[in-house]
Amino acid sequence: MDAQDKGSDARHGPAEPGVPGPRAPLPGPAAPADGPSGPEPPRDPSDECRTGVAALSLRYRIGAALALAVVAVAVCVHLGMTFLHVAPPNTVSKKHSETIADWIYPEFEQNWKLFAPNPLQQNVSVQVRAEIRTPDGGSRTTGWYDLSAQDGRDIDGNPAPSHTQQNELRRAWDFYLSTHDDDNRPVGLRGALSESYLRRIMVMRLDRADAAGRDGEVARVQVRSRTTQVPPPSWSGEKVSDKAVYRVLPWWLLPEDEARGGIG
């Protein structure tokens, strides 16, 4: 009698050719090496690595929040002042005109000459010279320093020129022209401010160039502009003068703190 007649409990002998034998039982899960198994404890979120502001202590987070608030308020105030300055005259800008002017001038004044119907067609170069007081009581006068040419050299080939190199001198000169008549007399309340602003820029530039030397000091400065017409294109047939026109300002005496290279 073969194994099939002995029921399901019969032992099977060696598998016959072509007939699969009994399957080996699957291995059970391996026991952990560290000891008896148990539920994994919940993970504390505070144990994870923190980055950015969250990594700071409470005191520093409060400081960062206050700094961001101050910056946000300053940006909003600046944008609001700039908007009121460039917007058409209205009730708010007329009522607070003095406050707006104190905020905008001279550093943030807006200039729209690039978009004028007739853009500037002149090259204007601002130059300065100084009278130097020597230790023996004498004096000497320097040659003219072409500050516009110096800024041009600093900008040429520079992929990211600074705002100072591009606009400081140009805007200071435009500010002076807009507050003085052709005889260099101030017209309006900002005339003295424009003179002081331009003079201090001149003193700082001369100090960087070491115009006074080791023992001398700048006693007074004089500013002039050199204006030439931009040559028209050859196909236009337009004729312009190639003669330079100079505007020479009077000598400015320096306060004691500015004479030594300070800005007052």
Secondary structure as the mmCIF struct_conf table of DSSP 4:
data_model
#
loop_
_struct_conf.conf_type_id
_struct_conf.id
_struct_conf.beg_label_comp_id
_struct_conf.beg_label_asym_id
_struct_conf.beg_label_seq_id
_struct_conf.end_label_comp_id
_struct_conf.end_label_asym_id
_struct_conf.end_label_seq_id
HELX_RH_3T_P HELX_RH_3T_P1 ALA A 3 LYS A 6
TURN_TY1_P TURN_TY1_P1 SER A 8 ASP A 9
HELX_LH_PP_P HELX_LH_PP_P1 ALA A 10 HIS A 12
BEND BEND1 PRO A 14 PRO A 14
HELX_LH_PP_P HELX_LH_PP_P2 ALA A 15 GLU A 16
TURN_TY1_P TURN_TY1_P2 PRO A 17 GLY A 18
BEND BEND2 VAL A 19 VAL A 19
HELX_LH_PP_P HELX_LH_PP_P3 PRO A 22 PRO A 32
TURN_TY1_P TURN_TY1_P3 ALA A 33 ASP A 34
BEND BEND3 GLY A 35 PRO A 36
HELX_LH_PP_P HELX_LH_PP_P4 PRO A 39 ASP A 44
HELX_RH_3T_P HELX_RH_3T_P2 PRO A 45 ASP A 47
BEND BEND4 GLU A 48 GLU A 48
HELX_LH_PP_P HELX_LH_PP_P5 CYS A 49 ARG A 50
HELX_RH_3T_P HELX_RH_3T_P3 GLY A 52 ALA A 55
BEND BEND5 LEU A 56 LEU A 56
HELX_RH_AL_P HELX_RH_AL_P1 LEU A 58 VAL A 86
BEND BEND6 ALA A 87 ALA A 87
HELX_LH_PP_P HELX_LH_PP_P6 PRO A 88 PRO A 89
HELX_RH_AL_P HELX_RH_AL_P2 THR A 91 LYS A 95
TURN_TY1_P TURN_TY1_P4 HIS A 96 HIS A 96
HELX_RH_AL_P HELX_RH_AL_P3 SER A 97 ILE A 104
TURN_TY1_P TURN_TY1_P5 TYR A 105 PHE A 108
HELX_RH_3T_P HELX_RH_3T_P4 LYS A 113 PHE A 115
BEND BEND7 ALA A 116 ASN A 118
STRN STRN1 GLN A 122 ARG A 133
HELX_LH_PP_P HELX_LH_PP_P7 THR A 134 THR A 134
TURN_TY1_P TURN_TY1_P6 PRO A 135 ASP A 136
BEND BEND8 GLY A 137 GLY A 137
STRN STRN2 SER A 139 THR A 141
STRN STRN3 TYR A 145 ASP A 146
HELX_RH_AL_P HELX_RH_AL_P4 LEU A 147 ILE A 155
TURN_TY1_P TURN_TY1_P7 ASP A 156 GLY A 157
BEND BEND9 PRO A 159 ALA A 160
HELX_RH_AL_P HELX_RH_AL_P5 HIS A 163 HIS A 163
HELX_RH_PI_P HELX_RH_PI_P1 THR A 164 GLU A 168
HELX_RH_AL_P HELX_RH_AL_P6 LEU A 169 SER A 178
TURN_TY1_P TURN_TY1_P8 THR A 179 THR A 179
STRN STRN4 HIS A 180 HIS A 180
TURN_TY1_P TURN_TY1_P9 ASP A 182 ASP A 183
BEND BEND10 ASN A 184 ASN A 184
STRN STRN5 PRO A 186 PRO A 186
BEND BEND11 GLY A 188 GLY A 188
TURN_TY1_P TURN_TY1_P10 LEU A 189 ARG A 190
HELX_RH_AL_P HELX_RH_AL_P7 GLY A 191 ARG A 208
TURN_TY1_P TURN_TY1_P11 ALA A 209 ASP A 215
STRN STRN6 GLU A 217 GLN A 229
HELX_LH_PP_P HELX_LH_PP_P8 VAL A 230 PRO A 233
TURN_TY1_P TURN_TY1_P12 SER A 234 SER A 236
STRN STRN7 VAL A 245 VAL A 248
HELX_LH_PP_P HELX_LH_PP_P9 LEU A 249 TRP A 251
STRN STRN8 TRP A 252 LEU A 253
HELX_LH_PP_P HELX_LH_PP_P10 LEU A 254 PRO A 255
HELX_RH_AL_P HELX_RH_AL_P8 GLU A 256 ALA A 259
TURN_TY1_P TURN_TY1_P13 ARG A 260 GLY A 261
#
